[in-house]
Each structure stands twice: as structure tokens, then as C-alpha cells.
Amino acid sequence: MDIPDLIIGSISTGNTFTATVLVDENLTVTESISFYGTLFVDAGVTLTSGSIILYGNLEIETAVGVTTTVDASLLDMVDAANLSITQESGVFGGTFAALAFDTVYMAAGTSWETAEFVSATLTGSVSSQGSITFGGQHDITVTGNFTQTSGAMNIGTGTDLTVEGLTGLKLGGMTSVAGFVTFQATEVEVFGSGVMELLNGTQADVTVNGDLRVSSGTVRLTDIFGILQINGNYQQFIGTLDIPFAYTLFGGGNSGVIVSGSANLGGKLQLTALDERPVGFAGNTIAVLSCFGSFSGDFDTTEGPIGVTGWVPATGVANYFVQLI
């Protein structure tokens, strides 16, 4: 790597950098710093700053047995800025980065990428209109609130995403979720034109430990064997629940939603067929949602090959059934 600037030690005034800057020893900056080039923080190093205005790239390297720390009052990402949390070359196994920002602002066109097997804790809140990628097989913790007003988020297999703020995780952009992903939050809300799209398949459940609220937008399951497990309550107002099914799999196999708490339905139910309707199909019934607490409401509209619908209570559980036509 070409390193035209090397800074270590302590800097007492605000600075603007346009070239590549390598921080390979602990560094304290008492005022704000702006980066138009690349700021590279070496594994095991602590960077402390008043605030960071990022127009270029911030690359945080991690390694086994050490913690890489960036501590600033603000990370303001503008233009095409990129935050990447990587592993040292040749490292295999879990590594860790600690980020402490009161707030991370991500403008449209910016990006944040965390590599596979790299866990990170962000002490503060996130407000994003950009693109976020969590590579998978790691724990990502945000101690404040996490609001995605637009943009995209890709969450890789085996990610445990914890949001500890009172308003939880708000998804207003396009969020793609792989299998074995767990959300830990008081509430996960899909709002605006947001889409929460589950890409999980057989025995690779996506789990929400908390409430899931669809105030608008869409929750979409894409795999016929995919399960969304909600260990909390489910509320759907004017949004859409999109469930795939197959006519030819056991006469109407489908994915579904399992709710340990209460369910309050409204909005739209959409069934998406993954195959063609066979001749002479008899009209099987399928359960798209199972609720182990109290249940109320009904979908206001339906779309797809849907006949009679409704709740069917049983001992300890109520299922929402749909007759296929």
C-alpha cells in the first residue's frame, strides 16, 4: 500500500487530509478531522477524535487477540464515503472492533461493510440512507437506535444483530436477510417503503427476539421452507406479508411466520406461487401464520390464489389458514 502520510501520537488541532493516512500507533485528535483520501487504522490501535467527517475511506483492520478501537463524538459519512471493517491478511477466526460514536450518519451513496467473522460493537446510534453489508458469522451490536430511512442492508448467514436503543431497529430501505440470522431488539419496525426480505431456507430460521411491527412496507419470505420466528408480538397495520408456496409440494407446502406472543393483523396478505397450478388442483388449505398468544384482526386485502381465510384456534395455538384456489 502506498502510504504518503504517516501520523502517530497526538494532534491538538483540527486537520484535513486528502492522501492516505496510516494510524499504526494510538492517536488522539482533540478536534474534528476530515478525510478525503483513506484513513487506515491498524489492528490493535486506538484512534480517539472529536469527530470524523468522512468523504473517502475509513478502513479498520482487526486481528486475533487484540481490539481495534475508533472513538469519536461523530462519524459523518458523506458523498461516496466507505467504512470497512476487515481482518488482517492471513487471519482465520473471529476478531473484534470497538466503535464509539454518539451518532453515525450515512448519507445516500455511502457504504459500510463488515467482513465475515469480524464482530463489532458500536456505542451510539446509526442513521443510514446508504448501503450496509454485514458479511456473516459474527455479532454486531449497536447500543443506541438503528434507523435505516432508505438505501439497502445485506445481512449475511449467522449474523446476530443486537440493537439496544429504546426505539430499536427501523427498516425503511431494502433489507435482505440470509439464514440463521437473529435480531435482538425491543422492536423491529418495517416502515415507509421498506422491505424485509428473508432468503433463508430449510432449518435456517430467521429469528426476531422482540416485537415485529409492519406499519407499512413489506415482509417477504422467498423460500418455501423459510420460517420467520418472532419471540415477541407481531403487529401489521397497512403493510404487506408476502408468503411463497408450491402447489406441487405435498399439495401446497409453504413457508410461514411463528409468533410466540400476540398477533394483530391488518394490511395485505400476498401469496406468491413458485410453480404452476396443476390441472384438477383440489384447493388445499395452508397455515401462513401461527400464534401462541392472543390473536385479533384480519388482513384487509388479499392477493393471489386465495379463497376462504381465517383464524382457526386450537389448544395453545391459533393458526391463520388460507384456502388455495
C-alpha positions in Angstrom: 0.0 0.0 0.0 1.3 3.5 -0.8 1.3 5.5 2.5 2.2 9.1 1.7 1.3 10.3 5.1 2.1 8.6 8.5 0.6 10.1 11.7 1.1 8.8 15.2 1.0 10.3 18.7 -1.2 13.3 19.5 -2.6 16.1 17.2 -4.1 19.1 19.0 -6.0 20.9 16.3 -8.5 20.0 13.5 -7.0 18.6 10.3 -8.0 17.9 6.8 -6.3 15.0 4.9 -6.5 14.3 1.2 -4.0 11.5 0.9 -3.8 8.1 2.6 -3.2 8.2 6.3 -2.0 5.2 8.3 -2.6 5.1 12.0 -0.3 2.4 13.4 0.1 3.6 17.0 -2.5 5.1 19.4 -3.6 8.5 18.2 -5.5 11.3 19.9 -7.1 14.2 17.9 -8.8 16.8 20.1 -10.8 18.4 17.4 -12.6 17.3 14.2 -10.7 15.7 11.3 -11.8 15.4 7.7 -10.7 12.7 5.3 -10.9 12.9 1.5 -8.5 10.1 1.0 -8.1 6.8 3.0 -7.8 6.6 6.8 -6.3 3.2 7.7 -6.4 2.1 11.4 -4.1 -0.7 12.1 -5.1 -3.8 14.1 -4.9 -3.3 17.9 -4.7 0.5 17.6 -6.9 3.1 19.3 -7.9 6.3 17.4 -9.6 9.0 19.5 -11.0 12.1 17.9 -13.5 14.9 18.4 -15.4 14.0 15.3 -14.6 12.4 11.9 -16.0 13.8 8.6 -15.5 11.1 6.0 -15.6 11.8 2.3 -13.2 9.0 1.4 -12.5 5.6 3.1 -12.1 4.5 6.7 -10.6 1.1 6.9 -10.4 -0.5 10.3 -8.3 -3.7 10.5 -8.8 -6.4 13.1 -6.7 -9.3 14.2 -7.0 -12.2 16.7 -6.3 -11.4 20.3 -6.5 -7.5 20.0 -9.2 -4.9 19.8 -9.1 -2.1 17.3 -10.9 1.0 18.6 -12.2 4.1 17.0 -13.7 6.6 19.5 -15.2 9.9 18.2 -18.1 12.1 19.0 -19.5 11.8 15.5 -18.9 9.8 12.3 -20.4 11.8 9.4 -20.3 9.9 6.1 -21.0 12.0 3.0 -20.6 11.8 -0.8 -19.3 8.2 -1.6 -17.6 7.6 1.8 -16.9 4.0 2.7 -16.5 2.4 6.2 -14.9 -1.1 6.0 -14.0 -3.3 9.0 -11.6 -6.0 7.8 -9.4 -8.8 9.0 -5.6 -8.8 8.9 -4.3 -10.8 5.9 -4.0 -14.5 6.7 -6.2 -14.4 9.8 -8.7 -17.1 10.2 -11.3 -17.0 13.1 -13.2 -14.3 15.0 -11.8 -10.8 15.5 -13.3 -7.7 17.1 -13.6 -3.9 16.6 -15.0 -1.4 19.1 -16.6 1.8 17.6 -17.7 4.6 19.9 -19.7 7.4 18.1 -22.6 9.3 19.6 -24.1 9.0 16.1 -23.1 7.6 12.7 -24.8 9.5 9.8 -24.7 7.7 6.5 -25.8 9.8 3.5 -27.2 8.3 0.3 -24.3 6.8 -1.7 -22.2 5.9 1.3 -21.4 2.3 2.4 -20.5 0.3 5.5 -19.0 -3.2 5.1 -18.1 -5.6 7.9 -16.2 -8.7 6.8 -17.2 -12.2 7.7 -16.1 -13.4 11.2 -15.5 -9.8 12.3 -17.6 -8.8 15.3 -18.2 -5.2 16.2 -19.8 -3.1 18.9 -20.9 0.4 18.1 -21.5 2.5 21.2 -24.0 5.0 19.8 -26.8 5.2 17.2 -26.9 4.8 13.4 -28.9 6.8 10.9 -28.5 5.4 7.4 -29.5 6.3 3.8 -26.6 4.3 2.4 -25.6 0.7 1.9 -24.7 -1.7 4.7 -23.3 -5.2 4.4 -22.7 -7.5 7.4 -20.7 -10.4 6.0 -21.9 -13.1 8.4 -20.8 -15.4 11.2 -20.4 -12.6 13.6 -22.1 -10.4 16.3 -23.0 -6.8 15.5 -24.1 -4.7 18.5 -25.5 -1.1 18.4 -26.0 0.3 21.9 -28.3 3.1 20.6 -31.0 3.2 18.0 -30.6 2.0 14.4 -32.7 3.7 11.7 -32.5 2.9 8.0 -34.6 5.5 6.3 -33.6 4.3 2.7 -30.8 2.5 1.0 -30.0 -1.1 1.4 -28.8 -3.6 4.0 -27.5 -7.1 3.4 -27.2 -9.4 6.4 -25.1 -12.5 5.9 -25.6 -16.0 7.3 -25.1 -16.4 11.0 -25.3 -12.7 11.9 -26.6 -11.8 15.4 -27.6 -8.1 15.1 -28.4 -6.5 18.5 -29.9 -3.0 18.8 -30.2 -1.9 22.4 -31.9 1.6 22.0 -35.4 2.2 23.1 -36.8 2.6 19.6 -35.0 -0.5 18.3 -34.3 -1.3 14.7 -36.3 0.6 12.0 -36.1 -0.6 8.4 -37.2 1.8 5.7 -35.0 0.6 2.9 -34.3 -2.8 1.2 -33.1 -5.3 3.8 -32.0 -8.8 2.6 -31.6 -11.4 5.4 -29.9 -14.7 5.0 -30.5 -17.8 7.1 -29.5 -18.3 10.8 -29.8 -14.6 11.4 -31.1 -13.3 14.8 -32.3 -9.8 15.5 -32.2 -8.7 19.2 -34.2 -5.6 19.8 -37.2 -4.3 21.7 -38.9 -3.8 18.4 -38.1 -4.3 14.7 -40.2 -2.0 12.6 -40.7 -2.1 8.8 -41.9 1.4 7.8 -42.3 3.6 4.8 -41.5 1.8 1.6 -39.2 -0.6 3.5 -38.8 -4.3 2.5 -37.6 -7.0 4.9 -36.8 -9.9 2.5 -35.9 -13.3 4.0 -33.6 -15.5 1.9 -33.5 -18.4 4.5 -34.4 -22.0 3.7 -34.7 -25.3 5.4 -33.7 -25.3 9.1 -32.2 -21.9 8.7 -34.8 -19.8 10.5 -34.6 -16.0 10.8 -35.4 -15.1 14.4 -36.6 -11.8 15.9 -36.2 -11.7 19.7 -38.6 -8.8 20.3 -41.7 -7.4 18.6 -42.0 -7.1 14.8 -44.2 -4.3 13.6 -45.2 -3.7 10.0 -46.5 -0.2 10.0 -46.1 -0.1 6.2 -43.8 -1.7 3.7 -43.4 -5.4 3.2 -42.2 -8.5 5.0 -41.4 -11.0 2.2 -40.4 -14.7 2.6 -38.8 -16.1 -0.5 -38.0 -19.8 0.2 -40.8 -22.3 0.5 -39.2 -23.8 3.7 -38.2 -20.5 5.2 -39.6 -19.7 8.7 -39.7 -16.3 10.5 -39.7 -16.9 14.2 -40.9 -14.0 16.3 -40.2 -14.3 20.0 -42.5 -11.4 20.9 -45.6 -9.8 19.3 -46.5 -9.3 15.7 -48.4 -6.2 14.5 -49.3 -5.5 10.9 -51.2 -2.3 10.0 -51.1 -1.2 6.4 -48.1 -3.2 5.2 -47.9 -6.5 3.3 -47.0 -10.0 4.4 -45.8 -11.9 1.3 -45.7 -15.8 1.7 -44.4 -18.2 -1.0 -45.9 -21.6 -1.6 -45.8 -24.5 -4.0 -48.8 -26.3 -5.4 -46.9 -29.5 -6.2 -45.1 -29.9 -2.9 -47.2 -32.1 -0.7 -50.3 -30.5 -2.2 -49.4 -26.9 -1.1 -46.2 -26.6 1.0 -45.4 -23.2 2.3 -43.2 -21.1 4.5 -44.7 -19.1 7.4 -44.5 -16.9 10.4 -44.4 -18.3 14.0 -45.3 -15.8 16.8 -44.7 -16.7 20.5 -46.7 -13.7 21.7 -49.8 -11.9 20.3 -50.7 -11.2 16.7 -52.7 -8.3 15.4 -53.4 -8.4 11.7 -54.3 -5.8 9.1 -53.0 -4.6 5.8 -52.4 -7.1 3.0 -51.7 -10.8 2.6 -50.0 -11.8 -0.6 -49.4 -15.4 -1.6 -46.7 -16.0 -4.3 -46.8 -19.3 -6.2 -43.4 -20.7 -7.0 -44.8 -23.2 -9.6 -47.8 -23.6 -11.9 -51.2 -24.7 -10.6 -51.7 -28.4 -11.6 -54.8 -29.4 -13.5 -57.5 -30.6 -11.1 -56.0 -29.0 -8.1 -58.3 -29.7 -5.1 -57.9 -26.5 -3.2 -55.7 -27.3 -0.2 -55.5 -25.1 2.9 -52.2 -23.9 4.3 -51.3 -22.1 7.5 -49.3 -18.9 6.9 -49.1 -17.7 10.5 -49.2 -19.5 13.9 -49.7 -17.5 17.1 -49.2 -18.9 20.6 -50.6 -15.8 22.4 -53.8 -13.8 21.8 -54.8 -13.1 18.2 -57.0 -10.4 16.7 -57.8 -8.7 13.4 -57.7 -9.9 9.8 -56.0 -8.9 6.6 -57.8 -6.0 4.9 -56.9 -7.3 1.4 -55.5 -10.4 -0.2 -53.7 -11.0 -3.5 -53.0 -14.4 -5.1 -54.9 -17.7 -5.4 -56.8 -17.2 -2.1 -60.2 -18.4 -1.2 -61.6 -18.6 2.3 -59.3 -17.3 5.0 -59.4 -17.0 8.8 -58.2 -17.9 12.3 -58.6 -21.5 13.5 -57.9 -21.7 17.3 -56.5 -25.0 18.7 -55.1 -25.9 22.1 -52.4 -23.4 22.9 -52.1 -22.1 19.4 -54.1 -20.3 16.7 -53.4 -20.8 13.1 -54.3 -18.4 10.2 -55.4 -20.6 7.4 -55.8 -19.8 3.7 -57.6 -22.0 1.2 -55.8 -22.1 -2.2 -57.9 -21.9 -5.3 
